[in-house]
Amino acid sequence: METTYLSFLFILIAAAAAEAPPPVLDIAGKQLLAGADYYILPVIRGRGGGLTLAATGNETCPLDVAQERQEVKNGLPLSFRPTNAKKGVIRTSTDHNIKFSAASICVQSTVWKLHFDESIQNYTITTGGAEGNPGRETISNWFKIEKFDEDYMLVFCPTVCNYCKVICKQVGIVVQHGLRRLALTDSAPFKFMFKKA
């Protein structure tokens, strides 16, 4: 009887472990932790540096998420918050808020959110999102980190609202007036790696 119970317990533990998606790793092979600061750096060299805040067009606020023009620049550090703030490890295929760990000239948060930009007729990534509070009101503020070959990519396909109709697309780079902006794409996603800040 005890052997049967232990076998059953082992199966439950194995099933629970199998359900958890793999952790996201930085370039040193260490797990990304919620609230810690990291740089997002491109894998493909020669096309710019890390991610930063940038004004686009004639608007100074809100600031959009863009890629540094110079490859040698790491950009600004970012932190990640999973839907369950008590979870300490950042995992693939799960919803996260992404936030620049820097001050902004705009009086707003630096949490990422999806925004439709009329000037390019596409959804871009901007700032001013709300941190936490997963649900319908914050649906545009949640992003997933997915494996892409040996590296990573971002996907917008939030699952924080069971009855909401959402767009599901990869995040890529759109060049507008020389500025490399993060935007939704059907083609090549932005392939990157994480470096501890």
KOLKE-291310 format. One record per residue (C-alpha): x, y, z. Coordinates in nm, 4 decimals. Example, Ala and Ser with C-alpha at 12.3 -4.5 7.8 and 13.67 -1.06 7.14 Angstrom:
<sites>
1.2300; -0.4500; 0.7800
1.3670; -0.1060; 0.7140
</sites>
This chain:
<sites>
0.0000; 0.0000; 0.0000
0.2801; 0.2416; 0.0926
0.4607; 0.1658; -0.2369
0.1436; 0.2483; -0.4329
0.1037; 0.5763; -0.2431
0.4680; 0.6737; -0.3034
0.4360; 0.5874; -0.6739
0.1229; 0.8006; -0.7011
0.2948; 1.0879; -0.5183
0.5961; 1.0629; -0.7515
0.3659; 1.0772; -1.0580
0.1927; 1.3901; -0.9216
0.5261; 1.5629; -0.8531
0.6587; 1.4687; -1.1988
0.3379; 1.5949; -1.3654
0.3570; 1.9257; -1.1762
0.7225; 1.9689; -1.2768
0.6424; 1.8877; -1.6406
0.3770; 2.1615; -1.6499
0.6171; 2.4437; -1.5655
0.7726; 2.5970; -1.8790
1.1532; 2.6155; -1.8855
1.3233; 2.9138; -1.7199
1.4671; 3.1963; -1.9293
1.8477; 3.2074; -1.9102
2.0923; 3.4944; -1.9471
2.4181; 3.4730; -2.1466
2.5939; 3.3327; -1.8380
2.3427; 3.0453; -1.8216
2.1744; 3.1781; -1.5059
1.7954; 3.1961; -1.4621
1.6317; 3.5373; -1.5021
1.4742; 3.6529; -1.1766
1.1675; 3.8730; -1.1358
1.2611; 4.2291; -1.0420
1.6306; 4.1941; -1.1338
1.7747; 4.4153; -1.4099
1.8858; 4.2829; -1.7498
1.9809; 4.4173; -2.0905
1.8132; 4.2826; -2.4029
2.0865; 4.2616; -2.6669
2.0550; 4.1605; -3.0327
2.2032; 3.8301; -3.1447
2.2632; 3.9488; -3.5015
2.5528; 4.1938; -3.4913
2.5789; 4.5069; -3.7028
2.2135; 4.6099; -3.6713
2.2137; 4.8220; -3.3574
2.2555; 4.7707; -2.9853
2.0309; 4.7083; -2.6852
1.6835; 4.8454; -2.6198
1.6126; 5.1997; -2.5058
1.3433; 5.4690; -2.4836
1.2976; 5.6988; -2.7838
1.0659; 5.9743; -2.9036
0.9118; 5.9099; -3.2457
0.7768; 6.1540; -3.4995
0.6700; 6.4922; -3.3617
0.5629; 6.3474; -3.0255
0.7952; 6.3617; -2.7252
0.5659; 6.1531; -2.5015
0.4952; 5.8703; -2.4643
0.8393; 5.7280; -2.5305
0.8518; 5.4182; -2.7485
1.0700; 5.1104; -2.7212
1.3513; 5.1266; -2.9762
1.6914; 4.9794; -3.0454
2.0111; 5.1759; -2.9886
2.1693; 5.2782; -3.3201
2.5221; 5.1848; -3.2127
2.6011; 4.8185; -3.1607
2.8335; 4.8902; -2.8666
2.5520; 5.0414; -2.6548
2.3671; 4.8091; -2.4166
2.0647; 5.0390; -2.3932
1.8661; 5.0663; -2.0696
1.8217; 4.7902; -1.8119
1.4839; 4.6169; -1.7917
1.3040; 4.4132; -1.5288
1.0305; 4.1527; -1.5657
0.7233; 4.0829; -1.3568
0.5237; 3.7607; -1.4056
0.1451; 3.7576; -1.3614
0.2019; 3.5887; -1.0274
0.4334; 3.8341; -0.8504
0.5312; 3.5621; -0.5986
0.7018; 3.3592; -0.8729
1.0698; 3.4461; -0.8616
1.1926; 3.2792; -1.1828
1.1032; 3.4167; -1.5284
0.9791; 3.1373; -1.7560
0.9143; 3.1061; -2.1293
0.5590; 3.1039; -2.2681
0.4168; 3.2939; -1.9700
0.2842; 3.6500; -1.9437
0.5144; 3.9215; -1.8067
0.5201; 4.2967; -1.7656
0.8429; 4.4430; -1.9014
0.9651; 4.7680; -1.7484
1.2639; 4.9924; -1.8107
1.4568; 5.0461; -1.4868
1.5222; 5.4100; -1.5711
1.3656; 5.7524; -1.5272
1.1751; 5.9057; -1.8156
1.1245; 6.2675; -1.9248
0.7559; 6.1772; -1.9542
0.5392; 6.1728; -1.6439
0.4303; 5.8110; -1.6877
0.5427; 5.4579; -1.6171
0.8111; 5.2846; -1.8211
0.6069; 4.9613; -1.8374
0.5705; 4.8381; -2.1966
0.2341; 4.8287; -2.3694
0.1009; 4.7697; -2.7185
-0.0166; 5.0751; -2.9138
-0.1550; 5.1159; -3.2679
0.0549; 5.3770; -3.4512
-0.1501; 5.5408; -3.7267
0.1612; 5.6796; -3.8974
0.2877; 5.3314; -3.9882
-0.0439; 5.1427; -3.9636
0.1033; 4.8896; -3.7245
0.1086; 4.7979; -3.3569
0.4232; 4.9246; -3.1852
0.5610; 4.8857; -2.8341
0.5453; 5.2021; -2.6260
0.5542; 5.2875; -2.2544
0.2909; 5.4040; -2.0083
0.1490; 5.0622; -1.9246
0.0230; 4.9484; -1.5848
0.2271; 4.7042; -1.3803
0.0486; 4.3989; -1.2426
-0.3303; 4.3596; -1.2159
-0.3655; 4.0961; -1.4930
-0.7010; 4.1167; -1.6700
-0.9018; 4.2918; -1.9385
-0.7967; 4.6445; -1.8356
-0.4261; 4.5624; -1.8685
-0.4417; 4.3241; -2.1664
-0.2029; 4.5397; -2.3755
0.0710; 4.5282; -2.1076
0.1641; 4.1577; -2.1157
0.4354; 3.9965; -2.3279
0.5790; 3.6461; -2.3527
0.9430; 3.5425; -2.3916
0.9798; 3.2449; -2.6272
1.2771; 3.0339; -2.7304
1.4067; 3.1120; -3.0806
1.6790; 2.8653; -3.1804
1.9321; 2.8975; -2.8963
1.8215; 3.2522; -2.8137
1.4925; 3.4341; -2.7473
1.2185; 3.6435; -2.9043
0.9172; 3.8338; -2.7718
0.5569; 3.7521; -2.8515
0.2429; 3.9507; -2.7847
-0.0311; 3.6958; -2.7147
-0.1589; 3.7616; -2.3611
-0.3566; 3.4963; -2.1755
-0.4409; 3.7109; -1.8705
-0.8057; 3.7390; -1.9831
-0.9954; 3.4203; -2.0678
-1.2741; 3.5915; -2.2647
-1.0733; 3.8649; -2.4421
-0.9992; 3.8460; -2.8139
-0.6297; 3.9251; -2.8622
-0.3755; 3.9588; -3.1405
-0.1020; 3.6952; -3.1399
0.2150; 3.8033; -3.3188
0.5904; 3.8080; -3.2807
0.7738; 4.1292; -3.1942
1.0172; 4.2506; -3.4599
1.1924; 4.5695; -3.5685
1.0370; 4.8374; -3.7905
1.2652; 5.1108; -3.9233
1.1032; 5.4556; -3.9359
1.3127; 5.7641; -4.0217
1.6288; 5.5789; -3.9196
1.4826; 5.4734; -3.5833
1.4605; 5.0982; -3.5139
1.1296; 5.0540; -3.3268
0.9812; 4.7400; -3.1726
0.6557; 4.6446; -3.3439
0.4400; 4.3415; -3.4156
0.5412; 4.1443; -3.7225
0.4410; 3.8455; -3.9322
0.7933; 3.8011; -4.0646
1.1325; 3.8054; -3.8910
1.1170; 3.8478; -3.5123
1.3788; 4.0385; -3.3135
1.6206; 3.7684; -3.1941
1.7990; 3.8568; -2.8707
1.9815; 3.7433; -2.5579
1.9766; 3.8636; -2.1967
2.2738; 4.0116; -2.0107
2.2646; 4.0826; -1.6359
2.2854; 4.4585; -1.5737
</sites>
